[in-house]
Amino acid sequence: MRGFAVVHGALALLFACMALVLMAIAAREAWQVVGMQLGREAAQLVIEAVGVLAAAVVALQIAQTITEEEVIRSAHISAPTRVRRFLSRFMVVIVVALAIEALVATFRAAHDDSTELLHAAAMVLAVGVLLAGWGVFIRLNRYAEELEPEAMREAKREDHKLK
């Protein structure tokens, strides 16, 4: 089990490093805007930088989740409570990042290529479907948690490791 924690720690470190690289790329794109005239091209660069930053947030949140769940807590995702908590943390990041990407795609399509609006709309729809599916999962998982109240108590006891 110690080996798995080490591997998870290495993965979390790689995700954090990739987040830093993405942040540098976004900063470089934003810096290019400083020397430009404010207009559509500058707006497009800023919008793309926001999309890259959203990917950086996803990478950083995944690193944090892996670190907290697999390294610090050494949690084993088997109980319904653990599954819900882990997936909820992951889904928040994914849904927010996809929503930002859908917004970026919508702006890009509206200003550059209106034939891409269908693609952007599909992304917005996908975010809605993910949210709805996540809500159904949480609702159904709650019933499973009620069958195993000791798993909820154990998960809450492990939270002290993060304080």
Stockholm file with secondary structure:
# STOCKHOLM 1.0

chainA/1-163         MRGFAVVHGALALLFACMALVLMAIAAREAWQVVGMQLGREAAQLVIEAVGVLAAAVVALQIAQTITEEEVIRSAHISAPTRVRRFLSRFMVVIVVALAIEALVATFRAAHDDSTELLHAAAMVLAVGVLLAGWGVFIRLNRYAEELEPEAMREAKREDHKLK
#=GR chainA/1-163 SS CHHHHHHHHHHHHHHHHHHHHHHHHHHHHHHHHHTSCSSHHHHHHHHHHHHHHHHHHHHHHHHHHHIIIIIISCCCTTSHHHHHHHHHHHHHHHHHHHHHHHHHHHHHHHHTCGGGHHHHHHHHHHHHHHHHHHHHHHHHHHHHHHHCHHHHHHHHHHGGGGC
#=GC SS_cons         CHHHHHHHHHHHHHHHHHHHHHHHHHHHHHHHHHTSCSSHHHHHHHHHHHHHHHHHHHHHHHHHHHIIIIIISCCCTTSHHHHHHHHHHHHHHHHHHHHHHHHHHHHHHHHTCGGGHHHHHHHHHHHHHHHHHHHHHHHHHHHHHHHCHHHHHHHHHHGGGGC
//
